[in-house]
Amino acid sequence: MCEYEIPFHIQEEIMKRLPVKSLIQFRSVSKAWKSLIDSSEFIAAHSLRCHTHPQHLLVSYEDPEEGIKYVSYIDGDTFRQQRSLLTVPVSIKELKKLVVVGSSHGLLCLYGSDPDLTTKMVALWNPSIRKSIVVAVPDQLSVGKSNPSVGFGVCSVTGDPKIVLITQSWDDPNIETSYRFKVLVYTLSSGKWRNLSTDLPAKPVRDWGPVVVTDRFIYSHSAGSSTHNMIMSFDVTNETFESVDLPDTLARHHPVNFFISKVRDSLAMFKYSGEIYPGGDICTVWMMEHGVQKLFTKLFDIKTPHDFIVGFRKNGIPIIQVTYDDDDDDEPPRLVVFEPNSEHNNFLEISVYPFSFNVNSYMETLLLL
């Protein structure tokens, strides 16, 4: 019999500092430990220490023979050597036409259809603990004239994951006042969808684009017109919309060559010069400073005649899809980590279909346990 037993509250403090993999194993040690680790209070406390956990990069891509694959890299000094092929839950593998919406607090959000292609589905996936849930999109969302825009984020106050779906309809696309929005919000704790009837977007949006999730906000790149960019933000905590005030150099740029991403948990924008889509002669990357609108810092320029940025590492270095010129038609696109200052490339040994790459960062978490 042990003469000295560590008090349980000290055991708890120790476990809050442990990686997710160890905690999953410790759940089988005793009922007391399992009850502790499974509690919402412990999961929230463990998440607060996520900055001490390793950051991962999830690279999803379409393999010509095996379909969509998901590879996880530990985003550290030995980045290229620490990779693993993830096992996708059956509930997600069965879905069709999947796209990765984004990541928040260690969870990944995917959007697709059921196997029969009759119902739109949203999946939340925690690759650290191999857990997922799949949620059906209500039929009423199909009344809009635009495809639904899907956003996802975890409320930093409650720790509750939320899915946001937006459609819009109109009487006359040329009359701004005829645009009507429909917004639905799903919270994991309630397991229900509800209509958001107040604080809807004040401006009409001709096209809802891809979304980016930062710590508290969901950003969507939208086209206010054929020559004008808009960024709409949704506050996951307060459930309110705002339009981001862009400087003229970003607002008055053709939307088809303008994209948004995330750098060091801040909103980033990059625009391509020239008329080549999706690349131009030069790509310029900007980052919004500390969430302050109109305060954007230019990070760097990249010569990209045949390339396209698909994401960023935690240190801000871009990950680029390299597409070869016309003399190398047989060469498939490759994924590289590109150092802008030295212009040095590190290949990630992935070659796939053009524009099938998707890169998202995530941290280890116990959410969905």
N, C-alpha and C positions, 0 to 999 in steps of 0.2 A: 504494500500500500504506500502511495506517495505521501511523504511527510509534509510536503508543501504544495499546495494547488494554487495556480494563478487565479486571482479573482476574475469572475466572468466579465466584468466591465473592462478589465484590462485586456482580456482575450478579444473582446469586441473591438477595442481600439487598434489592436495589432492586425486583426482581420480586415479592417477598413483600408489598410495600406497594402494588402496583398493583391496580386493579379487575379483576373477573373478565372483563369484556368484552375488555379489552386482553390479558389472558393467553391467552384463547382464540385471538386473532389471532396472538400471538407464537409459538404452537405450530407455525406453518407457516414460521417464519423459518429454523430449523435443527433438525437431529436432536437436537443437544445440548439445546436449549431445550425441545423437545417431551418428551424423556426426563425432564428436570428437572420440568417443570410437571405431567406425568402421574404422577410418583412420589408414593407415599403420604406420604412424609416432607414433601415440599413442600406437599401439600394440607393436612396437619395444621398445619404452620407458618403457612400462609396463613390458616387458619381461626382461629388464635389472635389474629389482628389484625382479627377481624370487627367489633370495636367501632369501628374507623376507617372501615368501609364503610357506605354509606347503608343505612338500614333501609327495607324495603318493606312495604306492606300489600296483601294479596291479598283482593279482594272477589269472591266467587263469588255468582252469582245466576241465577235462571231467567228468561230472556227469553220472553215469550209466543209469539213467532214463531220464534226461533232456538235455543231450548233453553238449556242451561247455558253461561254466559259467565264468563270470568275476567279481571278488570281489576286491574292492578298500579299502585299509587300509591307514589311516593317520599315517605316520611314526613319531610318537612322543612318549611322556612318557606313554600315555595310549593307546599304539599301538593296543592291542588286542580288546579293547572296541570300537574303532572308525573304524567300517567297514561298507561297504554298497555294496549291489549287484547292479552292473551297468546295465543300460538299453542299449542294443546294437542296433545301428542303423540298420534299415531294410536292407540297402544296404550291410552291412557287414554280417548280419545274414543269408542272402541268399547264401553267398559264401560257398564252400565246401573245405574240407581238409585244413582248416586254420591253420597256424602257426604264432606265434608272432615273427617278425624279431627283433624288438628292439624299443627303445624310444629315442627321442631327442627333447629337448626344449618343453616338454609337449605333444608332439605328439607321438602316437603309430603307428607302421607300421606292417601290417599283409599281409601274402602272401598265396594265395590259388587259387581256380578255380571257374569259373562261375557255375551256377546250372547244366548245361549240361556237365560239365567237358571237354569242348572243348577249352577253352581259359584261360590262366593263368591271374590272377588278383592281383594287389597290392592295398591295402586300407590304407589310412591315417586317423586316428581317434583321435579326441580331446575329451576325456571323460569329461573334465571340462565343456565344452559348448555343448556337445552332437552333434557335427558336424563331418562329415566324407566326404571323397571323395574316389572314386574307379577308378583305372586306369587299362586299359587293357594292357597286355604285348604284344609287337609286335610279329607277327608270325615269323619274320626273326630270332628271338632269338633261335628258335628251331633247327637251323642248327648245333649247337654244339653237341658234343658227351657226354658232361657232363650236369648234371642238372644245371639250372641257380643258381648262388649264388646271393642273394638279400641283398643289403645294403641300409641304409637310414640314413640321417642326415639333420639337418637344418644349413645352412650357418650362422655363427655367425656375419658375416659382413653385409650381405643383409637381413637376416631373411627369406631367401627363402628355403623351403623344397626341398630336392633332393632325388631321388630314383636312385640307381645304380644297374645294372644287368650285370652279367659276365657269359659268357660261354667260353668254349675252345674246340677246335678240334685238331686232330693230324693225321698224316699219319701212324706213328708207335709209340705206347705208350712207347716203350723202347728207343726211340731216342729223347733226350731233344730238339734238334733243330727243330723237326717237330711239336711242339706245337704252336698253334695259338690262340690268345685271341680275343674275341669280347666283347666290353664294350659299354653299352648304358646308358645314363644319362637323367633322366626326371626332369625338374624343374617346380615347381607348377606355377610360374609366367608366364611362356610361354605356359604351357599346352601341351608341345611337348617332344618327345623323340629325342635324337640326338646321333650320333656315337662319341665316344671318340677315336680318332685315334693316339694320341700321349701320351707319358708317360705311356704306358701300362706296366704291370708287366714284369720284365726282366727275371724272372726265371719261368720254367714250374712248374705247380702245379698239382699233381695227383688227389687230391680231395679238393674241396673248402668246408670248414666246416661252422659251425654257425658263426654269426657275433656279434660283440659287438660295441656299439656306445658310444663314450665319447664326450666331448664338441666339438671337431673339427674333430676327426678321426673316421673312420669305420675300425675296425679290424676284420680280418677273420683268423680263425685257419685252416691251410691247411697242407696237408701231402706232403712233398717233396719226401718221399719214405716211405716204410713200417716201417722204424725205425727212421725216422727223422721228427721233427716238424718244421713248418714254420708259422710265423705270418706275414700276409700282411696287410699293412695299406693304407687307401685311405683318402687323405686330401680333405674334403668336400669343402673347400674354393678354393684351388688351382687346385683341380681335378687331383692330381698326386698320383701314387702308389710308395710305398717303402716296402722293406722287413725289418722286425724288427729283429735286431741282438740279438738272445737269448744266454744266457750263456749255457755252455755244459750240465749242470744238467737238463735243460729244453729242449734243442734242441734234445738231444740224449735220448729221452724217447719214448716208443711206443705210436704212435698217438691215438690208440684206448682208452687209459687210460689217456688222456691229454685233458683238457677243458679250455676254456677262459670265463671270466665274467667281471663284473665291480664292483670295490670297491671305494667308495668316488670319483666317476667320473674319476678313473684311471683304466687302463687295469690290470686285475688280471688273473692269471693262477693257476689252481690246477691240480695236478697229483695224481693218485692212485697207490699205490704199490700193489704187489700181482698180481694174474692172474684172479681175479673175475671181470667181467664186469657187470654193470658200476661202481661197488664199489670195493675197495681193502681193505686190512687190515688197511692202514693208508692213509689219504688224506692230502697232503701238499699244502698250499695256499701261493702264491707269488704275489706281487704287483709291477708294474713298477713305479718308483719314478719320478714324475714331467715330464713324457714323455721322459725321458732319456733312450735310448736303452742300454741294458746290465746292467742297474742299477736297479736291482730287489731286493726287500726286502722280506724275508721270514716272513709271518705274524704268522702262527701257523700250528700245526699238529692236525688232528682229527682222532680218531679211528672210522672207518666206515665200519665194516664188511658187513652191510646190508643197508647202507644209501648212499645218494647222494645229493650233494649241488646243489640247484636250483637257488640261488640268494643270495643277501646280503642286509641288512638294511643300512641306511645312515651312521650309526656309525661303519660299517664294520662287524657286527655280522652276521654269515651265517644263511640262512634259508635252512633247510634240509628236504628232503623226507626220512621218516623212513619206511623201509620195514622190516617186521618181519621175524624171522628165520623160518626154515622148520616146527617147532612145532606149528606155528601160521598161517597156510596157509589160514585160514578163515578170518584173520584180514587184512583189506585193508590198503594200505600205508597211512601214515598221514604226515601232514606238521608241522614242529616245528621250533621255533627260538632257536638256540643252542648257549649258551655262552661258548666259548672255555676254558676260565680260570677256571670257576666253574663247567663246564660240566653240567650246568642246562638246562633243556628243558622247553620251553613254547609252548604248543600245540595250533594250530590255528583253531582247530575244523573243519578241512576239511579232509575227507577221500575219496579217489577216486581210479581210475584205476592206476596201476603202471606206472610211468614215463609220466603221462599226465599233470604234473604241469609245469607252466612257471611263472617266477617272473620278473617283470620289474618295475623300479622306474620312476616316472614322476612328473613334477611340473605343477601347474595351469598356463594356458596360454590362450590368446585370438586368437592364430593362427587358421586359417580356418574360422574365424568369417565372 
